[in-house]
Amino acid sequence: MFKKLACFFVLILILTTLFIPTNAIAASSSAVTSTFESKDLSGQDFTGQNLQGIEFTKVKLLETNLSNTDLRGAVFNTVIAEKINLSGADFTNGLAYVSNFDNADLTDTIFREAIMLRSTFNNAKVSGADFTQAVLDNQQIKQLCKYADGINSKTGASTRQSLGCP
């Protein structure tokens, strides 16, 4: 009950932030350290890099290697990330909006408190991923629960439990 209530309040906060401009929007953009916009970074190797707070907007990341990267607070906005390798990455407090993570390797990735609305994860590998308090569309949660398993090596969270799978 508490988890559903918390998710509801997070959703209300997101919608309020998107539709009612406030100073908080300007302040949050100052946390962005760098921006990639409308670029094709497909096939690039960013293994192990610190990409905290980076913003990817309308970027192609097809078959890009972001394994073991620090993506805390990063933003993926309208990103095509099919077959991306995010294994072992930390996307805590990240935002993925209208992004495609189909066929991605999300093994052992940390998505704690990430907001990933209107994003797809079809056929993604999520063994050991930690979705604790993450916000995803219900349809995507059901899809991920079909093949979710494992325990995250860093947080000790069960993938199925963190998604709220039955």
C-alpha positions in Angstrom: 0.0 0.0 0.0 2.8 2.5 1.0 4.7 1.7 -2.2 1.7 2.4 -4.4 1.0 5.6 -2.5 4.6 6.7 -2.9 4.5 5.9 -6.7 1.3 7.9 -7.0 2.9 11.0 -5.3 6.0 10.7 -7.5 3.7 10.6 -10.6 1.8 13.7 -9.4 5.2 15.4 -8.8 6.4 14.5 -12.3 3.2 15.7 -14.0 3.2 18.9 -12.0 6.9 19.5 -13.0 6.2 18.9 -16.6 3.1 21.1 -16.9 3.6 23.9 -14.4 6.9 25.7 -15.0 8.7 26.6 -11.7 12.1 27.6 -10.5 12.7 23.9 -9.7 12.9 23.1 -13.4 15.7 25.7 -13.9 17.5 24.4 -10.8 17.3 20.8 -12.0 18.8 21.7 -15.3 21.9 23.1 -13.6 22.6 19.7 -12.2 23.1 18.4 -15.8 26.8 18.3 -16.4 26.8 17.8 -20.1 24.3 17.3 -22.9 24.3 15.2 -26.0 21.5 16.3 -28.3 20.4 14.8 -31.7 23.6 12.8 -32.1 24.3 9.3 -33.2 26.5 7.6 -30.6 25.8 4.1 -31.7 28.5 1.6 -31.1 30.5 3.9 -28.8 32.3 2.5 -25.8 31.8 4.4 -22.5 32.7 1.5 -20.2 33.3 2.5 -16.6 33.0 6.2 -17.2 31.5 8.8 -14.8 28.5 10.2 -16.6 26.6 11.5 -13.6 24.0 14.0 -14.5 24.6 13.8 -18.3 21.6 14.4 -20.6 20.9 12.4 -23.7 18.2 14.0 -25.8 17.1 12.5 -29.1 20.3 10.4 -29.2 20.9 7.1 -30.9 22.7 4.7 -28.6 22.3 1.5 -30.7 24.6 -1.2 -29.4 26.5 1.3 -27.3 28.5 0.0 -24.3 27.7 1.8 -21.1 28.6 -1.1 -18.8 29.7 -0.2 -15.3 29.1 3.5 -15.9 28.0 5.9 -13.2 24.8 7.4 -14.6 23.3 8.6 -11.4 20.9 11.5 -12.1 21.3 11.1 -15.9 18.5 11.9 -18.3 17.5 9.8 -21.4 14.9 11.8 -23.3 13.5 10.2 -26.5 16.6 8.0 -26.8 16.9 4.9 -29.0 19.0 2.6 -26.9 18.2 -0.8 -28.5 20.8 -3.5 -27.7 22.6 -1.1 -25.3 24.8 -2.6 -22.7 24.1 -1.1 -19.3 25.2 -4.1 -17.3 26.5 -3.1 -13.9 25.7 0.6 -14.5 24.2 2.8 -11.7 21.1 4.8 -13.0 20.0 5.7 -9.5 17.7 8.8 -9.6 17.9 8.8 -13.4 15.1 9.8 -15.8 14.3 7.9 -18.9 11.3 9.3 -20.8 10.0 8.0 -24.1 13.1 5.9 -24.6 13.6 2.5 -26.2 15.6 -0.1 -24.3 14.5 -3.1 -26.3 16.9 -6.0 -26.4 19.2 -4.2 -23.9 21.5 -5.8 -21.4 20.4 -4.5 -18.1 22.0 -7.2 -16.1 23.0 -6.1 -12.5 22.0 -2.5 -13.3 20.8 -0.3 -10.5 17.6 1.7 -11.3 16.8 2.8 -7.7 14.3 5.7 -7.6 14.6 6.1 -11.4 11.7 7.4 -13.4 11.2 5.5 -16.6 7.8 6.5 -18.0 6.7 5.8 -21.6 9.9 3.8 -22.1 10.0 0.2 -23.5 12.1 -2.7 -22.3 11.0 -5.5 -24.7 13.2 -8.6 -24.5 15.7 -6.8 -22.2 17.9 -8.9 -20.0 17.2 -7.8 -16.4 18.8 -10.6 -14.3 20.0 -9.0 -11.1 18.7 -5.5 -11.9 17.5 -3.4 -9.0 14.3 -1.4 -9.6 13.7 -0.4 -6.0 11.2 2.5 -5.9 11.6 3.0 -9.6 8.6 4.3 -11.5 7.7 2.4 -14.7 4.5 2.0 -16.7 2.5 -1.0 -15.5 2.6 -2.6 -18.9 6.4 -2.6 -18.8 6.5 -4.0 -15.3 4.3 -6.9 -16.4 6.6 -7.4 -19.4 9.8 -7.3 -17.2 8.3 -9.7 -14.6 8.0 -12.4 -17.3 11.8 -13.0 -17.2 13.0 -11.1 -14.1 15.3 -13.1 -11.8 18.5 -12.8 -9.8 19.9 -10.6 -7.0 21.8 -7.4 -7.6 25.4 -7.9 -6.7 25.9 -4.3 -5.2 22.5 -3.7 -3.4 21.4 -7.2 -2.6 17.9 -6.5 -4.0 15.9 -9.2 -5.7 14.9 -8.1 -9.3 11.5 -9.7 -9.0 10.8 -8.1 -5.6 12.1 -4.7 -6.6 9.7 -4.7 -9.6 6.8 -5.9 -7.4 6.3 -9.0 -9.4 3.7 -11.5 -8.1 
